[in-house]
Amino acid sequence: MLLVNQETHKLLHVLPEPLMAAPWGMRWTIRWSSEDIVYGGSGTPTLVMDENWKLEGEAALWLAPEECP
């Protein structure tokens, strides 16, 4: 899944949105971030996926599913 935020920091309320859910028995993990230091960003943020997802402003994240531990 590719998340792109062209505005300022944003909170997404994703719990009621089934299209944002990871496949059954899996969770989302960050595979690429435009905020990586390599690209001049401030570092890849930690994606907190509770009832709200916090997205950095003017950034993109590529998320991929991985098996839950």
MDAnalysis code that builds the backbone (N, CA, C; Angstrom):
import MDAnalysis as mda
import numpy as np

u = mda.Universe.empty(207, n_residues=69, atom_resindex=np.repeat(np.arange(69), 3), trajectory=True)
u.add_TopologyAttr("name", ["N", "CA", "C"] * 69)
u.add_TopologyAttr("resid", np.arange(1, 70))
u.add_TopologyAttr("resname", ["MET", "LEU", "LEU", "VAL", "ASN", "GLN", "GLU", "THR", "HIS", "LYS", "LEU", "LEU", "HIS", "VAL", "LEU", "PRO", "GLU", "PRO", "LEU", "MET", "ALA", "ALA", "PRO", "TRP", "GLY", "MET", "ARG", "TRP", "THR", "ILE", "ARG", "TRP", "SER", "SER", "GLU", "ASP", "ILE", "VAL", "TYR", "GLY", "GLY", "SER", "GLY", "THR", "PRO", "THR", "LEU", "VAL", "MET", "ASP", "GLU", "ASN", "TRP", "LYS", "LEU", "GLU", "GLY", "GLU", "ALA", "ALA", "LEU", "TRP", "LEU", "ALA", "PRO", "GLU", "GLU", "CYS", "PRO"])
u.atoms.positions = np.array([
    [0.851, -1.154, 0.000],
    [0.000, 0.000, 0.000],
    [0.905, 1.227, 0.000],
    [0.572, 2.204, -0.806],
    [1.320, 3.456, -0.854],
    [0.476, 4.545, -0.208],
    [1.024, 5.181, 0.836],
    [0.365, 6.305, 1.503],
    [1.131, 7.571, 1.160],
    [0.447, 8.566, 0.650],
    [1.076, 9.838, 0.293],
    [0.315, 10.949, 1.000],
    [1.040, 11.767, 1.742],
    [0.445, 12.912, 2.422],
    [1.108, 14.171, 1.882],
    [0.375, 14.961, 1.134],
    [0.919, 16.185, 0.543],
    [0.646, 17.409, 1.398],
    [0.065, 17.201, 2.555],
    [-0.254, 18.313, 3.441],
    [0.635, 18.251, 4.681],
    [0.158, 18.820, 5.778],
    [0.892, 18.768, 7.040],
    [0.609, 17.438, 7.740],
    [1.170, 17.261, 8.940],
    [0.937, 16.027, 9.700],
    [-0.551, 15.725, 9.746],
    [-0.885, 14.446, 9.668],
    [-2.290, 14.059, 9.584],
    [-2.535, 12.797, 10.398],
    [-3.687, 12.737, 11.026],
    [-4.140, 11.520, 11.703],
    [-5.215, 10.876, 10.840],
    [-5.030, 9.608, 10.498],
    [-6.046, 8.870, 9.754],
    [-6.821, 7.988, 10.710],
    [-8.113, 8.006, 10.591],
    [-8.977, 7.137, 11.384],
    [-9.295, 5.933, 10.499],
    [-8.529, 4.853, 10.632],
    [-8.625, 3.753, 9.665],
    [-9.371, 2.523, 10.159],
    [-9.703, 2.434, 11.425],
    [-10.341, 1.222, 11.919],
    [-11.603, 0.832, 11.150],
    [-12.488, 1.766, 10.787],
    [-13.687, 1.342, 10.084],
    [-13.473, 1.109, 8.583],
    [-12.261, 1.265, 8.084],
    [-12.004, 1.141, 6.645],
    [-11.356, -0.203, 6.329],
    [-12.123, -1.190, 5.846],
    [-11.562, -2.520, 5.599],
    [-10.508, -2.554, 4.499],
    [-10.533, -1.616, 3.567],
    [-9.534, -1.617, 2.503],
    [-8.143, -1.227, 3.008],
    [-8.061, -0.658, 4.212],
    [-6.774, -0.281, 4.793],
    [-6.205, -1.387, 5.690],
    [-6.958, -2.441, 5.891],
    [-6.526, -3.515, 6.790],
    [-5.492, -4.398, 6.105],
    [-4.520, -4.854, 6.881],
    [-3.551, -5.827, 6.365],
    [-4.273, -7.158, 6.161],
    [-3.754, -8.029, 5.298],
    [-4.364, -9.348, 5.141],
    [-4.436, -10.088, 6.478],
    [-5.373, -11.038, 6.587],
    [-5.598, -11.778, 7.818],
    [-4.301, -12.417, 8.328],
    [-4.013, -12.218, 9.617],
    [-2.836, -12.799, 10.248],
    [-1.546, -12.053, 9.939],
    [-1.663, -10.871, 9.340],
    [-0.481, -10.086, 8.974],
    [-0.619, -8.668, 9.523],
    [0.453, -7.925, 9.423],
    [0.443, -6.511, 9.819],
    [1.227, -5.728, 8.774],
    [1.020, -4.427, 8.749],
    [1.750, -3.573, 7.821],
    [3.126, -3.262, 8.380],
    [4.129, -3.205, 7.508],
    [5.473, -2.782, 7.880],
    [5.971, -1.803, 6.824],
    [6.761, -0.850, 7.233],
    [7.288, 0.154, 6.297],
    [8.421, -0.464, 5.499],
    [8.304, -0.427, 4.175],
    [9.361, -0.931, 3.298],
    [10.166, 0.202, 2.669],
    [9.554, 1.390, 2.550],
    [10.235, 2.541, 1.975],
    [9.577, 3.798, 2.510],
    [10.388, 4.830, 2.731],
    [9.876, 6.108, 3.211],
    [10.612, 7.243, 2.525],
    [9.876, 8.236, 2.061],
    [10.513, 9.418, 1.466],
    [11.217, 10.253, 2.525],
    [10.938, 9.980, 3.800],
    [11.578, 10.702, 4.897],
    [12.904, 10.073, 5.321],
    [13.354, 9.030, 4.622],
    [14.632, 8.399, 4.933],
    [15.752, 9.446, 4.814],
    [16.714, 9.358, 5.684],
    [17.845, 10.308, 5.697],
    [18.583, 10.313, 4.359],
    [18.619, 9.175, 3.689],
    [19.290, 9.064, 2.389],
    [18.707, 10.065, 1.385],
    [17.426, 10.366, 1.511],
    [16.754, 11.288, 0.591],
    [16.665, 12.706, 1.139],
    [17.376, 12.988, 2.228],
    [17.353, 14.319, 2.814],
    [16.222, 14.532, 3.790],
    [15.560, 13.469, 4.190],
    [14.452, 13.572, 5.133],
    [14.941, 13.572, 6.571],
    [14.007, 13.584, 7.486],
    [14.348, 13.630, 8.911],
    [14.409, 12.247, 9.540],
    [14.307, 11.192, 8.737],
    [14.352, 9.825, 9.246],
    [13.000, 9.163, 9.104],
    [13.008, 7.872, 8.873],
    [11.766, 7.132, 8.704],
    [11.002, 7.109, 10.016],
    [9.757, 7.566, 10.000],
    [8.975, 7.604, 11.230],
    [8.516, 6.212, 11.641],
    [8.197, 6.066, 12.897],
    [7.564, 4.849, 13.371],
    [6.080, 4.957, 13.055],
    [5.544, 3.945, 12.414],
    [4.130, 3.966, 12.079],
    [3.372, 3.313, 13.218],
    [2.662, 4.129, 13.966],
    [1.865, 3.630, 15.079],
    [0.483, 3.315, 14.530],
    [0.113, 2.041, 14.561],
    [-1.153, 1.623, 13.971],
    [-2.113, 1.163, 15.051],
    [-2.571, 2.111, 15.859],
    [-3.635, 1.793, 16.799],
    [-4.929, 2.254, 16.143],
    [-5.778, 2.971, 16.820],
    [-7.013, 3.401, 16.159],
    [-6.787, 4.562, 15.209],
    [-5.664, 5.269, 15.312],
    [-5.318, 6.341, 14.386],
    [-3.898, 6.122, 13.874],
    [-3.678, 6.406, 12.588],
    [-2.330, 6.348, 12.029],
    [-1.839, 7.783, 11.902],
    [-0.652, 8.065, 12.400],
    [-0.068, 9.400, 12.283],
    [0.855, 9.411, 11.074],
    [0.574, 10.297, 10.113],
    [1.392, 10.425, 8.918],
    [2.159, 11.734, 8.954],
    [3.448, 11.656, 8.638],
    [4.272, 12.863, 8.561],
    [3.785, 13.729, 7.404],
    [4.018, 15.031, 7.499],
    [3.622, 15.949, 6.441],
    [4.544, 15.849, 5.244],
    [3.984, 16.035, 4.050],
    [4.721, 16.025, 2.789],
    [5.642, 14.811, 2.687],
    [5.076, 13.633, 2.882],
    [5.861, 12.407, 2.867],
    [5.070, 11.273, 2.231],
    [5.795, 10.228, 1.831],
    [5.176, 9.028, 1.272],
    [5.748, 7.803, 1.975],
    [4.890, 6.818, 2.187],
    [5.300, 5.549, 2.794],
    [4.798, 4.411, 1.922],
    [5.663, 3.422, 1.683],
    [5.242, 2.190, 1.021],
    [5.164, 1.137, 2.105],
    [3.981, 0.573, 2.312],
    [3.761, -0.445, 3.319],
    [3.544, -1.794, 2.651],
    [4.104, -2.823, 3.262],
    [3.912, -4.187, 2.779],
    [3.485, -5.075, 3.940],
    [2.679, -6.089, 3.661],
    [2.260, -6.966, 4.759],
    [3.386, -7.921, 5.157],
    [3.445, -8.236, 6.454],
    [4.366, -9.251, 6.948],
    [3.636, -10.047, 8.022],
    [4.069, -11.269, 8.235],
    [3.414, -12.127, 9.220],
    [3.593, -11.553, 10.619],
    [2.548, -11.647, 11.412],
    [2.622, -11.208, 12.805],
    [3.518, -12.167, 13.590],
    [4.304, -11.620, 14.518],
    [5.182, -12.496, 15.310],
    [4.409, -13.355, 16.285],
])
